[in-house]
């Protein structure tokens, strides 16, 4: 008779729970943030030191790294020409105080919103337009285009609002939105009608303003006969591109005389070249 074998019950090993993938992903995001922050501090170290060491008496509400980027970009483009753009959203402006950024980088031109759509006039346009000339800024007027409104009516709105004189910049068409009620092809037809009507009235080819992605995706090829004012606030974009006439590189500038944050722009040429761009 075979002996009965008594088996000892197997002891189950305790399973160790894996760390939450959520916590792991948060750690990765945190580390990436730290790396980017340290890179930014190192990359903009000279400009940051400028603000912390020499500007301790100045209270800045804006992020100092953003202000350091502004300082460094202006410094890197010191041979080009700087300006700003305004609308009613900046409120009432004390034009007497405006002359430079940080008393170091002179402001020579200003682009002013005149109209939007088929019936809107910027509430501060007349004051800004007249004050800009009085204070010897090279000035330009722009129209905010609404894709779902009639293009010729929008052009008429701009024409009845803006009188250009010798020394002013060409008119500017600001297109940022995609249409909701028409195709991209129909939008392009409307843009061309606006541009042609403005060209015919003022006898000068307009400039087109838009964001870089909009420019690359929809306008660059088909509107190659026009010059462009391109907006790109990307933290790691530090130089104006050859095919940009103007570069709007920030919306966070601090300028004496203006209570709200301001867009800053670089013209891709010298002050003398900017004068050649104006209406004769």
Secondary structure, 3 states (H helix, E strand, C coil): CCCCCCCCCCCCCCCCCCCCHHHHHHHHHHHHHHHHHHHHHHHCHHHHHHHHHHCCCCCCCCCHHHHHHHHHHHHHCCCCEEEEEECHHHCCCCHHHCCEECCCEEEEEEEEEEEECCCEECCCHHHHHHHHHHCCCEEEEEEECCCCCCHHHHHHHHHHHCCCCCCCCCCEEECCCCCCCCCHHHHHHHHHHHHHHHHHHHCCCCEEEEEHHHHHHHHCCCCCCCEEEEECCCCCCCCCCCCCCEEEEEEEECCCCCCCCEEEEEECCCHHHHHHHCCC
